[in-house]
Amino acid sequence: MRCFSPVHKNTTRSIFICCLYSLIFCWNFMGYTQDKPLEDDNAFTQQLWFTLNPNWKLKDSVSLKADIGYRTINSNTWDRYIARAGYEKQISPFVFKNLKRTEAYIGGLGLFYFNNKTGNNSLEIRPFQGYRVAFPLTKRIHLTNYFRLEERFLITKQDRSNHFGLRFRYQIMTNIGLQGFLFQEERGFYFPVGIEFFFNVVELSQFSDVIRITPGAGYQFDKTFKIQGMLAYHYTEQNIGGLYRTNDIIFRIKVVKTF
């Protein structure tokens, strides 16, 4: 009878354990348990969002902007991980050239991994295209309009899911900048306040936002680094038809670094 050496046995055992762990990880990634709503209808939730925004200025008018984030909820029913990158190009105004403003086109791709602790995990792939126009109302007050179109592709094991969504987003934001006031130039506090509306052309089966109201306050250390905190209200439909809706209070911390 042929005998296996101890080294061969250990190698075989190690390969088997690695394969077993890999299968368990893959199953957890697209895991399935019973279907149930994340929250009760019209429930109030508290969520914590952390966002890191590194930006790279490639040319005078071209930038690469990234968004790395983590989101969780007070009920501890889910976590969400975000990785997003976009290419932004500033353009010269082609109409109303005497009106002082800045314009930019934006395009990019986002990945959203949803770790659902009570049901199906999912991965959303989200290309987006946008247009931003900003007006300096005064030296310290700027008004920005941001129009965005998003295609949403959902990968999940939930049978009753709509796996494709298409929506339009419009955000208007005012920023009051106090940089240089009581501090040295380019250093100081600023206060952004925004409201964003969501319009579904094709509705996805999860996280269908309706409106976001986002006041905040931040501190700019220099032109390349700032930290911002926000206390926001979001109204969200959790599935198709708005059968489960939530009123979300968002505590968000954002760190912005430009290279």
N, C-alpha and C positions, 0 to 999 in steps of 0.2 A: 504494500500500500504506500502511495506517495504521501508524504507529510509536508505541510506548509511550515515554513520557518516562522518564528515569532515576529520577525520584521514584516513578513508578508501579511500575517494576521492583523498586525497593528495598522498597516497601510489600508487593508480592506475595510477594517472597522472605521478608520478615519474618513474614508471616502463615503461609506454608508451614512455616517453621522452628518457629513457635510451635505449630502443629497437630501437627507431628511429635513435638516434645517432650512435648506433652500425651498423645499416644497411647502413647509410651514409658513415661510416668509411670503411666498407668492400667494398662498391662500389667504393670509391676513391682508395682503395688499388689495385684493379684490374679494374680501371675505363676505359671507352672507349669513344673516340671521333673519329672524322674522321681521316683516315690514311693519313699521309703526311711525307715526309722526314724531318729528324731533321735539316739538313743543305743543302745548295746548293752543287752540285757536284764540287769537287776540291776547296771548300771553305777553308779559313784559319780561325781557331778558336783559342780562348784563353781560357784556363781552369785553375782553381785553385784546387789543390789537397792538402788535409791535412791528414797525416797519423800518427797514434800512434802505436808503436811497442813495447809492453811489452813482455819480454822473461823471462822464468823461467828455471834455470839450475837444472834438477832433479837429475842427476848423473854426474860424470866426463865426460861421453861421450853421455849423453842424455839430450835434451832440449825440452821445449815446447815453441813454438813461435806463437804469435798472431799478427793480423793486423786489426786495427779498423780505418776506413777511411771515408772521405767525399769528394765528387768531384762535381764541378759545372762548368758552362760555361758562357762566357761573354754575350751570347745572351739570357741567362736566360730561355732557353727552357727545361732544365732538371736538376735534381740533382741525385746523385748516392751515396748510402750508402753501405759500405762494412764491413763485419765481417768475418775474416778468422783465422783459427788456424791450426798449423801443428806440427807434431812430428818429431824431427830430431835426428838421431843417427850417431855419428862418428864411422867409421870402420877403421880397420887396412888394409893397402894396401896389396893386395894379388898377385900383379905382380909388377915388377920393384921396389922392396922394397928399393933399395938404392937411389931412386929418392925421394928427400924430398918433401912432400906434405901432405895435409889433405883431407880426403874423408868423405862424409856423404850421408846417404839416408834420404829422406824427404817424408812424406805422410800427407795429411790433407784434410780439407773441407773448402770451401768458400761460403758465401752467399752475393749476390749482388742485392740490391733492387733499381730499376730504376724508378724514379719519373718523368714521361714524361708529361710536361705541355702542349704539343700539340697533344698528342695521347694516346697510350696505356701504362699503367704502366706494369711492369714485375718484376718477381723474378727469378734470376738465381741461381741454386744450382750447385756448381763446385767442385767435388772431384779432387785431384791432387796427382801425385806421381813424385818424382824427385831424381836426383843424382847430387851432387856438388863435384867438385875437385878443390883445390886451391894450387897454387905453389908460394912460396916466391922467387921472382926473385932476390931481394936484401933485406937488412934489412928493408927498407922502402917501397918497391914496391912489391905488391902481385897481382897475376893474378888468376882470378876465372872463371871457366866454370860451368854453371848451365844448366842441361838438365831436362825438365819437360814435363809430359804428363797430359792433362786436359780433363775430361769429363764434358760437359756443358749441363745442363738440364734447359730449359726455360719454365716458367709458365707465360702465357699471354693470353689475349682474342683476340689477333689479329689472324684472320682466316688464313692468308697466311704466317704464320710463320713456320720455321723449328724448332721444339722444342728440338732437340738433336744435339749437336755438339761435335766433337773430334778434338783436335789439339795438336801439338808438339811445344814446345818453346825451343829456345837455346839462352842463354845469355852469353856473355863474358865481363868481367869487370876488369879493373885495378884500384887499389887503391894506392895512394901515401900518406903515413902517415908521418906527421911531428910531431907526439906526442913526447914531450921531447925536441924539437928544439925551443929554446928561451923561453920554459916553463918548469915547473917541469915535472918529469917523468909521463907518461901516460896522459898527458894533452897537448892539442894543436890542430892544424888544420889538416885536411885530405882532399884529393881531389879524389873522385871516378869518373870514366868515364866508361860508358858502352854502349853496343849496343846489341839489342835483336831482333831475327828473329822469326816469327810465321809461321807455316805450318799447314794448315787445312787439316785434313783427311776427316771429315764431317763438312761442314760449317754451323754455326748457323746464324740466320737471323738478328742479330744485333751485333754491336761492334766486328767486325772481324779485329783484329789488323794485320798489315803487318810488320812494323819495328818500333823500338823505339831507339832513340839516346839520351843518358841521361848523360850529364856532370853535376857535382855538386861540392859543397864544404860544409864541416861540421866542427864542433868544438866538441872535446871530453873533457868533464869536468873531468871524471875519467873512469875507466874500465866499469862502470855500467851505464853511462849516456852520451848521445851525441845528438846533434841537427844538422840536415842536410838540406840544401836548394838545389834545383835542377831547372835548366832551360832546358827543354827537348823538342825534336821534335818527334812527333808520326805521322805515316801515317796509316790511318784507313779506312777500308771499312765498311760502315754503314749497308749494307744488302747483301743478297745472290747475287753473281755475280759481286760485286763491282760496282753497278750502281750509288751509291752515295759514294764518297770518300772525306775524309777531311784531311787537313794538320793541325795538332794540336800543338800549342805551350803550353807547360805545365809548370806552376809555382807550384812547389811542396815543401812542408815543412814536414819534417819527424822528429819525436821525438822517440828515442830509449832508453828504460830503461830495464836493466837486474836485476833480483831479485835473 
